[in-house]
Amino acid sequence: MSQSARTASSVTPSRLGARAAARPAARPGRRRDLTALCVVSVLLILAMEVASRFVPPFIMPSPLVVGQAVLELLTSDWHHVSVTLLRLAAAVGFSMLLGVLIGLLMGTSRRLGPYLNSLVIIDTGIPALSWMLVAVFWFKDPEARIFFILTVILLPFYALNVYEGVRSMPKEWVDMMESFRPSRWQLMRYLVIPHIVQYVFMTTKSVIGYAIRMVIFAELVASAVGVGSRMSLAQSTFRIDYVLAWTFLLVVLNLVLQSLLNLVERHVLKWRAEAKVR
């Protein structure tokens, strides 16, 4: 047997063993995260129960009353939930596609990059309330208003993170790829785009909760349909149990979306090893 064959036979089992040991290693971490989430949720419910015993119901209702309100909303207001979800999905999807394109141009185009970077930086300095007021003047359709508001707010997150992802590529990778004299498309397809996928997932997980808050705020200002409008109605009728019930449903929605994103990320980036800090 040659020296290379002996080396391969001795190294391969150890590598396979390391991979087999690394796969279940992530499960205890996920179980710990789930346990911590359950513990924190129970503590918050207990805090609500204790507070409800010392203050009037219109300030802090008991968890039982809020639970009954949740059941009522689930049976009567599904239309508003679906409208909010559609608005959120359309705005986040469009912002992701356009933001990734702009970020790639910022990182790879010497001519357009500086101008796009300046435009995105200016956008990040404009308050969300300003965009909401501008949208009321510019657009008559409530759907166009909400889509515009969410897009101009979420797009810079994707553009800047993708831009930083392109800039963070090791120079050795670029030099090695260019040694094969690839076309522009081949360089983007085999090096740049696979590298920025993790930045797109990171950005989406970071902005999904923020996007939910912004779509609720936009609906409160610019629409009569959606969760935001229902929360405004609950506030005007002094139904704090409904306000807390909607808040609970939005928290659950955020947790579900984050879990789905984590599942997709683990599937798409299953080649990436997780670092464990001891």
ABEGO torsion letter per residue (X at the ends): XBAAAAAAAAAAAAAAAAAAAAAAAAAAAAAAAAAAAAAAAAAAAAAAAAAAAABBAAABBBAAAAAAAAAAAAAAAAAAAAAAAAAAAAAAAAAAAAAAAAAAAAAABAAAAAAAAAAAAAAAABBAAAAAAAAAAABABAAAAAAAAAAAAAAAAAAAAAAAAAAABBAAAAAAAAAAGBBAAAAAAAAAAAAAAAAAAAAAAAAAAAAAAAAAAAAAAABABEAAAAAAAAAAAGBAAAAAAAAAAAAAAAAAAAAAAAAAAAAAAAABBBBBBX
